[in-house]
Amino acid sequence: MSISEIRDGDATRYKKRTSLADALFSGTRQTLLRLFFTDPDRSYTLSQLIDLAQAGRGAVQRETARLAEVGLITQEGQSRGRLYRANPNAPIFNELCSLTRKILGPAELLRTALALVSDQIDLALLYGSIAQGRDHAGSDVDVLIVSDELLLEDIFERKHLADDFSLYLHRPTATDPALAPPGCDTFYALAPVPHLDGDIDWAERAEPYRRAISEYLSQSLLPGLEGELACSMVTTPKDFELRLSSFKGAGFSLEPVLMQSAWFRPHNESEEVRHLYMVGAGTHPGAGVPGVISTARVLDTVVPDASVFT
Ligand SMILES: Cc1cc2nc3c(=O)[nH]c(=O)nc-3n(C[C@H](O)[C@H](O)[C@H](O)COP(=O)(O)OP(=O)(O)OC[C@H]3O[C@@H](n4cnc5c(N)ncnc54)[C@H](O)[C@@H]3O)c2cc1C
């Protein structure tokens, strides 16, 4: 499937609430701003704008004329061949690019970012509040990517550090700005790698791997990241082993193969050792904060009163 097949979902199925974009701009203006400022090097004829905006000719013509009149877009050429594009010399050009990317353009940004790996992707879905047009100041961007090439064999079988890493990117400052100094952002990128049975010298490989990830992000989702970094920190399986006493430096406890998942994980009350109780990611139901908290709640019900042991 090619990346152009990432489609916007049917937002009308959801109860419509006002999004950030709705509160700021009318429908047609939103679409035009998105077209012009999420891809500011691109030019459009009026017919293209009408097609892409899926709006009436009159509305598109009116809004385009308004944007041209105040100098936010430029026009070149005559009549039908006239081309419109964002005006990089407009005094608020940078601000508009940033704003439209944030509130109007996640699908566009994803298309661009995923184009680099489009041949490895079967399906990419943008879901959640942004896809439903219900985003607000605290919203994050929810993306689901389906691929047959998730590097599982590299990680679990060959225990090899793959060049074409998969990445989970999180921006905690979206919900808690205190996690970075004023005017800055914190990003966290997670790349799944093999545990310490792999023949990987982390002292040597960690920094080049970090740099490769940072360069990839600079070229895709976070343009210019490398030049903007104030500080960065890398945690490897070696740190998990040394600092957290994690077996083989595993970040997620027992491997989630079928016979070690859900009910098959060690139960919270040991079947082998009387009065041994277990809690945390390596036990039933499994890793992840909600699962771990569940294990604690289960213990609350199965651990007997202390008087039993006296
Ligand atoms: C990189 C990463 C990203 C994650 N992202 C998410 C996420 O987005 N959402 C989510 O729900 N979950 C996430 N998880 C999973 C989640 O963090 C874990 O499942 C959860 O923290 C496990 O909790 P725990 O209490 O079982 O173990 P831990 O939080 O690992 O706590 C175990 C503690 O025991 C200490 N310890 C070890 N040995 C000893 C010893 N002998 N004596 C004393 N102390 C010892 C360790 O140092 C550690 O502090 C992520 C995990 C990782 C590694």
The ligand as a Tripos MOL2 file, in Angstrom:
@<TRIPOS>MOLECULE
LIG
   53    58     1     0     0
SMALL
NO_CHARGES

@<TRIPOS>ATOM
      1 C1         11.3880    2.1810   27.6940 C.3       1 LIG1
      2 C2         10.0660    1.7460   28.2860 C.ar      1 LIG1
      3 C3          8.9090    2.4020   27.9150 C.ar      1 LIG1
      4 C4          7.7010    2.0190   28.4900 C.ar      1 LIG1
      5 N1          6.5610    2.6980   28.1220 N.ar      1 LIG1
      6 C5          5.4050    2.3740   28.7210 C.ar      1 LIG1
      7 C6          4.2130    3.0950   28.4250 C.ar      1 LIG1
      8 O1          4.2100    4.0280   27.6240 O.2       1 LIG1
      9 N2          3.0620    2.7270   29.0400 N.ar      1 LIG1
     10 C7          3.0180    1.6980   29.9340 C.ar      1 LIG1
     11 O2          1.9580    1.4100   30.4910 O.2       1 LIG1
     12 N3          4.1300    0.9990   30.2410 N.ar      1 LIG1
     13 C8          5.3210    1.3090   29.6570 C.ar      1 LIG1
     14 N4          6.4450    0.5990   29.9620 N.ar      1 LIG1
     15 C9          6.3430   -0.5650   30.8570 C.3       1 LIG1
     16 C10         6.2670   -0.1420   32.2970 C.3       1 LIG1
     17 O3          7.1750    0.9090   32.5650 O.3       1 LIG1
     18 C11         6.6670   -1.3480   33.1640 C.3       1 LIG1
     19 O4          5.8500   -2.4770   32.8300 O.3       1 LIG1
     20 C12         6.4690   -1.0500   34.6390 C.3       1 LIG1
     21 O5          7.1950    0.1120   35.0380 O.3       1 LIG1
     22 C13         6.9800   -2.2080   35.4690 C.3       1 LIG1
     23 O6          6.7460   -1.9170   36.8180 O.3       1 LIG1
     24 P1          7.3370   -2.8530   37.9410 P.3       1 LIG1
     25 O7          6.9650   -2.2220   39.2260 O.co2     1 LIG1
     26 O8          6.9380   -4.2790   37.7170 O.co2     1 LIG1
     27 O9          8.9120   -2.8380   37.7070 O.3       1 LIG1
     28 P2          9.9350   -1.6250   37.6640 P.3       1 LIG1
     29 O10         9.2370   -0.3170   37.4180 O.co2     1 LIG1
     30 O11        10.9850   -2.0700   36.7160 O.co2     1 LIG1
     31 O12        10.4800   -1.6080   39.1500 O.3       1 LIG1
     32 C14        11.3300   -2.6110   39.6160 C.3       1 LIG1
     33 C15        12.2960   -1.9540   40.5950 C.3       1 LIG1
     34 O13        12.9660   -2.9530   41.3280 O.3       1 LIG1
     35 C16        14.3300   -2.5700   41.4520 C.3       1 LIG1
     36 N5         15.1160   -3.7720   41.7260 N.ar      1 LIG1
     37 C17        15.5250   -4.7460   40.8900 C.ar      1 LIG1
     38 N6         16.2110   -5.6670   41.5340 N.ar      1 LIG1
     39 C18        16.2410   -5.3030   42.8270 C.ar      1 LIG1
     40 C19        16.8110   -5.8850   44.0080 C.ar      1 LIG1
     41 N7         17.4660   -7.0360   43.9780 N.pl3     1 LIG1
     42 N8         16.6480   -5.2210   45.1550 N.ar      1 LIG1
     43 C20        15.9660   -4.0530   45.2120 C.ar      1 LIG1
     44 N9         15.4120   -3.4720   44.1330 N.ar      1 LIG1
     45 C21        15.5470   -4.1000   42.9700 C.ar      1 LIG1
     46 C22        14.6590   -1.9290   40.1450 C.3       1 LIG1
     47 O14        15.7960   -1.1130   40.2630 O.3       1 LIG1
     48 C23        13.3700   -1.1350   39.8720 C.3       1 LIG1
     49 O15        13.4170    0.1490   40.4640 O.3       1 LIG1
     50 C24         7.6580    0.9650   29.4130 C.ar      1 LIG1
     51 C25         8.8450    0.3050   29.7800 C.ar      1 LIG1
     52 C26        10.0370    0.6940   29.2080 C.ar      1 LIG1
     53 C27        11.3100   -0.0210   29.6100 C.3       1 LIG1
@<TRIPOS>BOND
     1     1     2 1
     2     2     3 ar
     3     2    52 ar
     4     3     4 ar
     5     4     5 ar
     6     4    50 ar
     7     5     6 ar
     8     6     7 ar
     9     6    13 1
    10     7     8 2
    11     7     9 ar
    12     9    10 ar
    13    10    11 2
    14    10    12 ar
    15    12    13 ar
    16    13    14 ar
    17    14    15 1
    18    14    50 ar
    19    15    16 1
    20    16    17 1
    21    16    18 1
    22    18    19 1
    23    18    20 1
    24    20    21 1
    25    20    22 1
    26    22    23 1
    27    23    24 1
    28    24    25 2
    29    24    26 1
    30    24    27 1
    31    27    28 1
    32    28    29 2
    33    28    30 1
    34    28    31 1
    35    31    32 1
    36    32    33 1
    37    33    34 1
    38    33    48 1
    39    34    35 1
    40    35    36 1
    41    35    46 1
    42    36    37 ar
    43    36    45 ar
    44    37    38 ar
    45    38    39 ar
    46    39    40 ar
    47    39    45 ar
    48    40    41 1
    49    40    42 ar
    50    42    43 ar
    51    43    44 ar
    52    44    45 ar
    53    46    47 1
    54    46    48 1
    55    48    49 1
    56    50    51 ar
    57    51    52 ar
    58    52    53 1
@<TRIPOS>SUBSTRUCTURE
     1 LIG1         1 GROUP 0 **** ****
